[in-house]
Amino acid sequence: MVDSTRPAPDTVGFLYPGYSAEDEYPRLEGMLGGDSGDIRLPLVHTDIGEDAHRVDALLEMGSAARLAAGVAELAERGAQAVVWACTSASFVFGWEGAKEQARELSQTAGMPASSTSFAFAHAVQELGAERVAIAATYPEDVADYFRAFLKAAGAEVVSMRGSGIITAAEVGTWGQEEVLELGRAGDHPEAQAVLLPDTALHTAAWIPDLEAELGKPVLTANQVTVWEGLRLLGRDPVHDRLGTLFARSGG
């Protein structure tokens, strides 16, 4: 029997391109919602089109029509806010283009909306980090769009490493050792935080290991995407296994 006196859970919906690290979201829901179940993170897959970290493919992947196609299902699942869970197919539009992408998504969905790129910008601001390093899976020409996006957000990128990986499918196969190596390779002594910007990359289980290895805050794509969605709902949850960003929350 449903307890009618129990408040409805805070529900953030995610539009996720294709299939690679979508299992991060039920993992994060379990970590943050716990036994209370007061946080729900439903996910709908969008049509990825061509799986390629290439500018033309990313612009199509993040088009309004592709995003709009998943909105109705998220609404049916009780979403109160929606986040486009893709970094590259938001920052590739540039700062103003990504703002318009989120605005159109909000208008279509009839609820607050954002994207992973803005999640990173807001998380960097939350940490008070002025200088950051980018450890990207993408080719460097694509990663450079992220550098420009962060500059528009007011952050100084002191170093950037691209890994040259073309497909999200390949990124989704990386395990803990590859993720730790990516973080080490992308770090810089002057960086106050290291950013791993790919929602195709599994990281949720290893954020404490990354921060211990690098000795500084680490922001990863699915981590900040969920944080951003909860921020849209006014939630500020604390969790000790999701890094400095979530340890700072709740204050």
C-alpha positions in Angstrom: 0.0 0.0 0.0 1.3 3.5 -0.9 1.7 5.8 2.1 -0.3 8.8 1.1 1.2 10.8 4.0 4.8 10.4 2.7 6.0 13.3 0.7 6.8 12.7 -3.0 10.5 12.1 -3.7 12.6 14.8 -5.3 12.9 13.6 -8.8 15.4 14.8 -11.4 15.2 13.4 -14.9 18.2 12.9 -17.1 18.5 12.8 -20.9 21.4 10.5 -21.6 22.9 10.0 -25.1 23.2 6.3 -26.1 24.6 3.6 -23.8 27.9 3.7 -22.1 27.9 4.7 -18.4 24.2 5.1 -17.7 24.5 2.6 -14.8 26.1 5.5 -12.9 22.6 7.0 -12.3 21.0 4.1 -10.4 24.2 3.8 -8.4 24.1 7.5 -7.5 20.4 7.3 -6.7 21.1 4.4 -4.3 23.9 6.3 -2.7 22.0 9.6 -2.3 18.5 8.3 -1.7 19.4 5.5 0.6 16.7 3.6 2.4 14.5 6.6 2.5 14.0 6.7 -1.3 13.4 10.5 -1.2 15.6 11.1 -4.3 14.8 9.6 -7.7 17.0 9.9 -10.7 15.1 8.4 -13.7 17.0 8.4 -17.0 15.9 8.3 -20.6 18.2 7.5 -23.5 18.3 9.9 -26.4 19.2 9.0 -29.9 22.9 9.4 -30.1 23.1 9.5 -33.9 26.7 9.0 -34.8 28.8 8.0 -31.8 31.7 10.3 -32.4 33.5 13.0 -30.5 33.5 15.2 -33.5 32.1 18.7 -33.7 29.5 18.1 -36.4 28.3 14.9 -34.8 28.1 16.5 -31.4 26.0 19.5 -32.7 23.5 17.0 -34.1 23.5 14.9 -30.9 22.6 17.9 -28.9 20.0 19.3 -31.2 16.7 20.4 -29.8 14.7 17.7 -31.6 16.8 14.9 -30.2 16.5 16.3 -26.6 12.7 17.0 -27.0 12.0 13.4 -27.9 12.8 12.1 -24.4 11.0 14.8 -22.4 7.5 13.3 -22.2 8.8 10.0 -20.7 10.6 11.9 -18.0 7.5 13.9 -17.2 5.6 10.6 -16.9 8.2 9.4 -14.4 7.6 12.4 -12.2 10.6 14.5 -13.1 10.6 18.0 -11.5 13.7 19.1 -13.3 15.7 17.8 -16.2 19.4 17.8 -17.1 21.0 17.0 -20.5 23.5 14.5 -19.3 26.2 15.2 -21.9 29.2 17.5 -21.6 30.5 17.6 -25.2 27.2 18.0 -26.9 26.5 21.0 -24.8 29.8 22.9 -24.5 30.4 22.5 -28.3 27.6 25.0 -28.8 29.6 27.6 -26.9 28.5 29.5 -23.8 25.5 31.3 -25.4 24.5 28.3 -27.5 24.5 26.1 -24.5 22.4 28.6 -22.6 19.9 28.5 -25.5 20.0 24.7 -25.5 19.0 24.6 -21.8 16.4 27.3 -22.2 14.7 25.4 -25.1 14.9 22.2 -23.1 13.2 23.9 -20.1 10.5 25.4 -22.3 9.8 22.1 -24.0 9.8 20.2 -20.7 7.9 22.8 -18.7 10.4 22.5 -15.8 13.9 23.8 -14.8 16.6 22.5 -17.1 20.4 22.5 -17.3 23.3 20.5 -18.8 26.5 18.8 -17.7 28.5 21.7 -19.0 26.8 24.2 -16.8 27.0 21.6 -14.0 30.8 21.8 -14.2 30.7 25.6 -14.3 28.5 25.8 -11.2 30.5 23.1 -9.4 33.8 24.9 -10.0 32.2 28.0 -8.5 30.8 26.0 -5.6 34.4 24.8 -4.8 35.8 28.3 -5.1 38.3 27.0 -7.6 39.9 29.7 -9.8 42.4 27.5 -11.6 41.5 24.1 -13.0 42.9 21.3 -15.1 41.0 19.3 -17.7 41.6 15.5 -18.0 39.5 14.7 -21.1 38.8 11.5 -22.9 38.1 13.5 -26.1 40.4 14.5 -28.9 42.1 17.8 -28.1 40.2 19.8 -30.6 37.0 18.9 -28.9 38.4 19.4 -25.4 39.4 22.9 -26.4 35.8 23.8 -26.7 35.4 22.9 -23.0 38.4 25.0 -22.2 36.7 28.0 -23.9 33.4 27.2 -22.1 35.1 27.2 -18.7 36.9 30.5 -19.6 33.5 32.0 -20.3 32.4 30.8 -16.8 35.3 32.7 -15.3 37.7 29.8 -14.6 41.4 29.7 -15.7 42.3 26.4 -17.3 46.0 25.9 -16.4 46.4 22.6 -18.3 44.4 20.4 -20.6 44.9 16.8 -21.7 42.9 15.1 -24.5 43.1 11.4 -24.9 42.0 11.1 -28.5 39.1 8.7 -27.9 36.5 9.1 -30.6 33.5 7.0 -29.3 31.6 7.0 -26.1 31.3 3.2 -26.4 35.1 2.9 -26.0 35.1 5.3 -23.0 32.4 3.3 -21.3 34.8 0.3 -21.2 37.4 2.1 -19.1 37.9 0.8 -15.5 39.4 2.2 -12.4 43.1 2.0 -13.5 42.4 3.9 -16.7 40.4 6.5 -14.8 43.1 7.0 -12.2 45.7 7.3 -14.9 43.6 9.9 -16.8 43.4 12.0 -13.6 47.1 11.7 -13.0 48.0 12.6 -16.5 45.7 15.6 -16.6 46.6 17.1 -13.2 48.8 20.2 -12.9 50.5 21.6 -9.8 48.7 25.0 -10.1 45.2 23.4 -10.5 42.9 23.7 -7.6 40.6 21.1 -9.0 40.8 18.5 -11.8 37.8 18.0 -14.2 37.0 14.7 -16.0 34.3 15.8 -18.5 32.7 12.8 -20.1 29.4 11.2 -19.0 30.4 8.1 -20.9 33.1 7.6 -18.3 32.5 5.5 -15.1 33.8 7.4 -12.1 31.1 7.3 -9.3 32.7 4.5 -7.4 36.2 6.0 -7.6 35.9 9.6 -6.7 37.5 9.2 -3.3 40.4 7.3 -4.9 40.9 10.1 -7.4 40.9 12.8 -4.8 43.3 10.8 -2.6 45.6 10.2 -5.6 45.7 13.8 -6.7 45.4 15.5 -3.3 42.7 18.0 -4.5 39.0 18.1 -5.5 38.0 16.1 -8.6 34.9 16.8 -10.5 33.5 14.1 -12.8 30.7 14.3 -15.3 28.0 12.1 -13.9 28.8 13.3 -10.3 28.3 17.0 -11.2 25.3 16.2 -13.5 23.4 14.7 -10.5 24.6 17.5 -8.2 23.3 20.1 -10.7 19.9 18.4 -11.0 19.4 18.4 -7.3 20.6 22.0 -7.1 17.8 22.9 -9.5 15.4 21.5 -6.9 17.0 23.2 -4.0 18.5 20.0 -2.6 22.0 20.1 -1.2 22.7 16.5 -0.1 25.8 15.4 1.7 27.6 12.2 0.9 31.1 11.2 2.1 31.9 8.9 -0.9 31.2 11.4 -3.7 34.1 13.8 -3.2 34.7 17.3 -2.0 31.7 18.7 -3.9 29.2 16.6 -2.0 31.1 16.8 1.3 30.7 20.6 1.0 27.0 20.4 0.4 24.3 20.8 3.1 26.0 23.8 4.6 
